[in-house]
């Protein structure tokens, strides 16, 4: 039997952004990861928490 993990990934583009709105939707996830100050042009594999998700899949 395969168990699925529900993961929420979020990021902000700059370090000055805090992502307060991300705290509103936290129920129902097994894992929530947040990368702060990561440009959307950076590949998912280059993001710290992006790689964490890739390694647990």
C-alpha positions in Angstrom: 0.0 0.0 0.0 1.3 3.4 -0.9 0.9 6.2 1.6 0.7 9.7 0.1 2.1 12.7 1.9 0.5 16.1 1.4 3.2 18.7 1.2 2.8 22.5 0.9 5.7 24.4 -0.6 5.8 28.2 -0.4 8.4 30.8 -1.1 9.0 34.6 -1.2 11.1 36.3 -3.8 12.9 38.6 -1.4 14.2 38.3 2.2 12.1 41.3 3.1 8.9 39.5 2.4 7.7 37.4 5.3 4.9 35.3 3.8 2.4 36.0 6.6 -0.5 34.9 4.4 1.0 31.4 4.2 0.2 30.8 7.8 -3.5 31.0 7.0 -3.6 27.7 5.1 -1.8 25.1 7.3 -4.4 22.5 8.1 -4.4 19.2 6.3 -0.7 19.1 5.4 1.8 16.5 6.6 4.7 18.8 5.8 5.0 22.6 5.1 8.2 24.0 3.7 9.1 27.6 3.1 11.9 29.1 1.1 12.5 32.8 1.8 14.3 35.1 -0.6 14.2 32.6 -3.6 13.6 34.0 -7.0 10.9 32.3 -9.1 13.5 32.0 -11.9 15.6 29.6 -9.7 14.9 26.0 -10.6 13.1 23.9 -8.0 16.2 21.7 -7.7 18.3 24.8 -6.7 16.0 25.7 -3.9 16.8 24.3 -0.4 13.4 23.0 0.4 12.7 22.1 -3.2 15.4 19.6 -3.0 14.0 18.3 0.3 10.7 17.6 -1.5 12.5 15.9 -4.4 14.4 13.6 -2.0 11.3 12.4 -0.1 9.3 11.6 -3.3 
